[in-house]
């Protein structure tokens, strides 16, 4: 039986994903009504909650709650894995033993279900 991504490991995986800058997003993307990457409306489709994000804007702490479509999350996780793996000694030696790589691979698998 394959393990699924736990809430804590999902948060860890999401934390390494590169989210677009807040200034480049539409109001719908900032509010979580549209995918943070491709701006497709998320009404009536499954969405992945990317967790509360905090950023400083004009000296003020701003909180926002991005969401994304599963396909974009999987693509972002794959990009993160491709950036991580070549620089990670553990991934080069034995990728199955790298916690970050494992979490990213699980995230890609789980969001496609």
C-alpha positions as CSV (number, residue, x, y, z in Angstrom):
1,X,0.0,0.0,0.0
2,X,1.5,3.4,-1.0
3,X,1.7,6.1,1.6
4,X,-0.2,9.3,0.9
5,X,1.1,12.8,1.6
6,X,0.3,13.7,5.2
7,X,-0.8,17.2,6.1
8,X,2.6,18.1,7.5
9,X,4.5,16.6,4.6
10,X,2.1,18.3,2.2
11,X,2.9,21.6,3.9
12,X,6.6,20.9,3.7
13,X,6.3,20.1,-0.1
14,X,4.2,23.2,-0.7
15,X,6.8,25.3,1.2
16,X,9.5,24.5,-1.4
17,X,7.3,25.3,-4.4
18,X,8.0,28.6,-6.0
19,X,4.8,30.7,-6.0
20,X,4.4,33.7,-8.3
21,X,5.0,37.1,-6.8
22,X,1.9,38.6,-5.2
23,X,2.2,41.8,-7.3
24,X,1.8,39.7,-10.5
25,X,-1.5,38.1,-9.5
26,X,-5.1,39.0,-10.2
27,X,-7.4,39.7,-7.3
28,X,-9.1,36.3,-7.9
29,X,-5.7,34.5,-7.7
30,X,-4.9,36.3,-4.4
31,X,-8.2,35.3,-2.9
32,X,-7.9,31.7,-4.0
33,X,-10.7,31.9,-6.5
34,X,-8.4,31.2,-9.4
35,X,-5.3,29.0,-9.8
36,X,-2.2,30.9,-8.6
37,X,-0.2,29.7,-11.7
38,X,-2.6,29.7,-14.7
39,X,-5.4,31.9,-13.4
40,X,-8.1,29.3,-14.3
41,X,-11.2,29.8,-12.1
42,X,-11.4,27.1,-9.4
43,X,-15.2,27.1,-9.1
44,X,-16.6,23.6,-9.4
45,X,-13.2,21.9,-9.8
46,X,-10.9,20.3,-7.2
47,X,-8.4,22.8,-5.8
48,X,-5.2,22.4,-3.8
49,X,-5.0,24.7,-0.8
50,X,-1.4,26.1,-0.8
51,X,-1.7,27.4,2.8
52,X,-1.5,30.8,4.3
53,X,1.3,32.9,2.8
54,X,2.7,36.0,4.4
55,X,4.5,38.8,2.5
56,X,5.5,42.3,3.3
57,X,4.0,45.0,1.0
58,X,4.7,48.6,1.6
59,X,6.0,47.8,5.1
60,X,2.8,46.0,6.0
61,X,2.5,42.2,6.6
62,X,-0.1,40.9,4.1
63,X,-1.6,37.5,4.4
64,X,-3.0,35.7,1.4
65,X,-4.4,32.2,0.8
66,X,-3.5,30.9,-2.7
67,X,-5.0,27.8,-4.2
68,X,-4.2,26.0,-7.4
69,X,-5.5,23.3,-9.8
70,X,-3.9,19.9,-9.3
71,X,-2.2,19.9,-12.7
72,X,-0.3,23.1,-11.8
73,X,0.7,21.8,-8.4
74,X,2.1,18.7,-10.0
75,X,4.0,20.7,-12.5
76,X,5.4,23.0,-9.8
77,X,6.4,20.0,-7.7
78,X,8.2,18.5,-10.8
79,X,10.0,21.8,-11.4
80,X,11.0,21.9,-7.7
81,X,12.2,18.3,-7.9
82,X,14.3,19.0,-11.0
83,X,15.9,22.0,-9.3
84,X,16.5,20.1,-6.1
85,X,17.8,16.7,-7.2
86,X,21.0,17.6,-9.1
87,X,22.2,19.7,-6.1
88,X,21.3,17.1,-3.5
89,X,24.0,14.6,-2.6
90,X,21.3,12.2,-1.2
91,X,19.3,12.4,-4.4
92,X,22.4,11.7,-6.4
93,X,23.4,8.7,-4.2
94,X,19.9,7.2,-3.6
95,X,16.9,9.4,-4.4
96,X,14.6,7.0,-2.3
97,X,16.3,8.2,0.8
98,X,15.9,12.0,0.3
99,X,13.1,13.4,2.4
100,X,12.5,16.5,0.3
101,X,12.6,14.6,-3.0
102,X,10.3,11.9,-1.6
103,X,7.7,14.5,-0.4
104,X,7.8,16.2,-3.8
105,X,7.2,12.9,-5.6
106,X,4.4,12.1,-3.3
107,X,2.8,15.5,-3.8
108,X,2.9,15.0,-7.6
109,X,1.3,11.6,-7.2
110,X,-1.4,12.6,-4.7
111,X,-2.6,15.8,-6.4
112,X,-3.3,13.8,-9.5
113,X,-5.8,11.5,-7.8
